[in-house]
Amino acid sequence: MRIIHLTPGTGNFHCGSCLRDHALIRALQDRGHQLTLVPLYLPMVTDEEDNDDVVGPLFLGGLNMFLQQKSRFFRWTPGWIDKFFDRQSLLLKLVEKAGMTRAKDLGEMTVSSLKGTHGEQGKEVKKLIAWLKDQEKPDVISFSNGLLCGVAKSVHEALGVPVVCSLQGEDSFLDTLPEPYRRQSWDSFRENSAFIARYIAVSEYYGDLMRKRLELSDKKVVAVHNGIDFTGLKPDPNKRAQPPVIGYLARMCMGKGMHTLVDAFIDLRQRETVSARLHLAGAKTLADDEFIRQQKRRLDEAGLLDDVEITPNLDPDQKLAFLQSLSVFSVPALYGESFGLYILEALACEVPVVQPNHAAFPEILEKTGGGLLYDPEDPVSLADSLEMMLSLEERRRKLGFEGGREARKYFTAERMAEDFERVLETVAKTA
């Protein structure tokens, strides 16, 4: 089967969706499919080297998209000017401003992009369509997430092939947009669903949620659990973490609950029942700096700043060393996380997890048994669970070992690709 997969890039930090897409592409290739991965907006960043025969040219360049939203002039510029603004060096400079865009501007761009060729960036969409038409005709086009659905109608009409679309965290973005852009975006999302042959959610929880939000039939949405490539992810057999280390690895922002873990750490240390250190790591942009400074001030006021390490934007080797150094892992996300690949990465290193009892986390822990769920409505529940985990070393090690073993059985990139393949085959047969 020939598949073209469109996915947004981040430019300079690791994103769970990017890592999932990259693992999926590689695993589908291993199953004999012809794959082309097309980055959108910004260059992709993954834990592996990209091969030229897999990754296509970048389209919908972030700078052109922004300029065309702001000025009519840029909607009519010739191609050589557009190519200048699509240069990687300029796009990477744009990344430095990530998260600094005004909410109104972000809302306007989202609404416009969901209109496809009828939006302010229609010129960029037409370039993508022209390139797709020049390629060997695929059996299916795959979108990384639902925010790309504005392109679905044009792709389907131009190529005459079915379009599938993954669902992974769109609600947490759209629900933060100011009105009227939030409502307009959701309305366009629902309308564009008519041109999506099948939505593929990364968890049962998220599939059910988006089925309701988009007002879709049961058969329109299927769940294919995420998987990862476990190669290179392993525990350190010589680890002797004394004192124990609590770890966090996700975007360093409020939505992922980093401040909640800081609260729990301060509470835990004030109890004086267990000694522990805290290591906070993950993706960071300029927009996150003030939030991180706030957490440092709180830790300093509690006299604990010297017991906390903060290391943003880890490279793959640093990430492995970080995970191997941990005794317990927690990302107390406040919103309904569609999955959480970081749980699988921690379990791969036999580090047990403590996660809130909501969203996709119960699904993952039901299959792996690799940790504890705490009550997110109880302000001391996270600290209590961490205290229990750290106090019972034998149980902690057992949870980590068994969780890692079960994760490697089910949450593999190979199983994800096999399940994904079944959906594509069904869609292709009925197209």
Secondary structure, 3 states (H helix, E strand, C coil): CEEEEEEECCCCCCCHHHHHHHHHHHHHHHCCCEEEEEEECCCCCCCCCCCCCCECCCECCHHHHHHHHHCHHHHCCCHHHHHHHCCHHHHHHHHCCCCCCCHHHHHHHHHHHCCHHHCCCHHHHHHHHHHHHHCCCCCEEEECCHHHHHHHHHHHHHHCCCEEEEECCHHHHHCCCCCCHHHHHHHHHHHHHHHCCEEEECCHHHHHHHHHHCCCCHHHEEECCCCECCCCCCCCCCCCCCCCEEEEECCCCCCCCHHHHHHHHHHHHHHCCCCCEEEEEECCCHHHHHHHHHHHHHHHHCCCHHHEEEEECCCHHHHHHHHHCCCEECCCCCCCCCCCHHHHHHHHCCCCEEEECCCCHHHHHHHHCCEEEECCCCCCHHHHHHHHHHHCHHHHHHHHHHHHHHHHHHCEHHHHHHHHHHHHHHHHHHC
